[in-house]
Amino acid sequence: MIAVDSSVVIAMLCSWHEFHERATAALQKRKRLLLPLPVLIESYSVLTRLPSPYRVQGAIAYRSLQDSFSDASIAALSAEKGWSFLHDCEASGITGGRIYDALIATIAIEAGARELLTFNSRDFAPFSDRLRLTVP
């Protein structure tokens, strides 16, 4: 199973994006995609707050995501693992906004993904021993 982060999702959904073709080609080759829940939520957020003229209405963002990723598995961190996840981040020195990348990587690993498609591989470097990072 291959996980995908929001940098690839946004690039694929936005035909004007500089990485649109690369993201689209990479996602079309993959059969079993995993979409960590924070990626789905972040992608919706980004699509609905892009600067004009690229911003889309919530209904369009929802439909675009659903049409493109309804076959993907969606995974989330269980509530029971919340404190242990936070403890692991604290022990590893993960603070600030990096915690969201850690959450995405942790969800992907726990759901059985072996690879993460991202245009931001440096953000996920601390997890590269457990998750192959692929830039399309």
C-alpha positions as CSV (number, residue, x, y, z in Angstrom):
1,M,0.0,0.0,0.0
2,I,1.2,3.5,-0.9
3,A,0.3,6.6,1.1
4,V,0.0,10.0,-0.4
5,D,0.4,13.4,1.2
6,S,-1.4,16.6,0.5
7,S,1.3,18.1,-1.7
8,V,0.6,15.3,-4.2
9,V,-3.1,15.5,-3.8
10,I,-3.3,19.2,-4.4
11,A,-0.9,19.1,-7.4
12,M,-3.0,16.3,-9.0
13,L,-6.3,18.1,-8.4
14,C,-5.1,21.5,-9.7
15,S,-4.4,21.5,-13.4
16,W,-2.5,24.8,-13.1
17,H,-0.1,23.4,-10.5
18,E,3.6,23.1,-11.6
19,F,3.6,19.4,-10.5
20,H,0.2,18.5,-11.9
21,E,1.4,16.1,-14.6
22,R,3.9,14.5,-12.3
23,A,1.4,13.9,-9.6
24,T,-1.3,12.7,-11.9
25,A,1.1,10.2,-13.6
26,A,2.3,8.9,-10.2
27,L,-1.2,8.4,-8.9
28,Q,-2.4,6.7,-12.0
29,K,0.3,4.1,-11.7
30,R,-0.7,3.2,-8.1
31,K,-3.5,0.8,-7.4
32,R,-3.7,0.6,-3.6
33,L,-3.6,4.1,-2.2
34,L,-3.8,5.1,1.4
35,L,-5.0,8.5,2.3
36,P,-4.2,9.5,5.9
37,L,-7.2,11.4,7.3
38,P,-5.2,14.5,8.1
39,V,-4.2,14.6,4.4
40,L,-7.8,14.5,3.3
41,I,-8.7,17.3,5.7
42,E,-5.6,19.4,4.8
43,S,-6.3,19.0,1.1
44,Y,-9.9,20.3,1.5
45,S,-8.6,23.2,3.6
46,V,-6.0,24.2,1.0
47,L,-8.4,23.9,-1.9
48,T,-10.9,26.2,-0.2
49,R,-8.4,28.8,0.9
50,L,-6.1,29.2,-2.2
51,P,-5.7,32.7,-3.4
52,S,-8.1,33.9,-6.1
53,P,-8.6,32.8,-8.8
54,Y,-7.6,29.2,-7.7
55,R,-9.8,28.9,-4.6
56,V,-12.8,26.6,-5.0
57,Q,-16.0,26.4,-3.1
58,G,-16.4,23.7,-0.4
59,A,-18.8,21.6,-2.5
60,I,-16.3,21.6,-5.4
61,A,-13.4,20.7,-3.2
62,Y,-15.4,17.9,-1.6
63,R,-16.5,16.5,-5.0
64,S,-13.0,16.7,-6.4
65,L,-11.6,14.8,-3.5
66,Q,-14.3,12.2,-3.5
67,D,-14.3,11.7,-7.2
68,S,-10.5,11.3,-7.3
69,F,-9.9,9.3,-4.0
70,S,-13.1,7.4,-3.2
71,D,-11.2,4.1,-3.9
72,A,-8.4,5.0,-1.6
73,S,-8.3,3.6,1.9
74,I,-8.6,6.3,4.6
75,A,-6.7,5.7,7.9
76,A,-6.5,7.7,11.1
77,L,-4.7,7.4,14.4
78,S,-6.9,5.8,17.0
79,A,-7.8,7.8,20.1
80,E,-6.1,5.2,22.3
81,K,-2.8,6.0,20.6
82,G,-3.0,9.8,21.0
83,W,-0.9,10.0,24.1
84,S,1.7,7.6,23.0
85,F,2.0,9.4,19.7
86,L,2.5,12.7,21.5
87,H,5.0,11.1,23.8
88,D,7.0,9.7,20.9
89,C,7.1,13.1,19.3
90,E,8.3,14.7,22.5
91,A,11.0,12.0,22.9
92,S,12.1,12.5,19.3
93,G,12.2,16.3,19.6
94,I,9.4,16.8,17.1
95,T,7.7,20.1,17.8
96,G,5.6,22.8,16.1
97,G,4.2,22.2,12.7
98,R,6.4,19.1,12.2
99,I,4.0,17.2,14.3
100,Y,1.4,17.1,11.5
101,D,4.0,15.4,9.2
102,A,4.8,13.0,12.0
103,L,1.1,12.3,12.3
104,I,0.7,11.6,8.6
105,A,3.8,9.3,8.6
106,T,2.7,7.5,11.7
107,I,-0.8,6.8,10.3
108,A,0.7,5.6,7.0
109,I,3.1,3.2,8.8
110,E,0.5,1.9,11.2
111,A,-1.9,1.3,8.3
112,G,0.7,-0.8,6.5
113,A,2.0,1.6,3.9
114,R,5.6,1.0,2.8
115,E,5.9,4.2,0.6
116,L,4.8,7.8,0.8
117,L,4.3,9.9,-2.3
118,T,5.3,13.5,-1.4
119,F,6.8,16.6,-3.0
120,N,8.1,17.5,0.5
121,S,10.4,14.5,1.3
122,R,12.5,16.6,3.8
123,D,9.5,17.0,6.0
124,F,9.2,13.2,6.4
125,A,12.9,12.4,6.6
126,P,12.7,11.2,10.3
127,F,10.5,8.4,9.1
128,S,12.6,7.3,6.1
129,D,13.8,4.2,7.9
130,R,10.2,2.9,8.0
131,L,8.7,4.5,5.0
132,R,10.2,4.9,1.5
133,L,9.8,8.5,0.5
134,T,9.1,9.0,-3.2
135,V,9.0,12.3,-5.0
136,P,7.0,11.9,-8.3
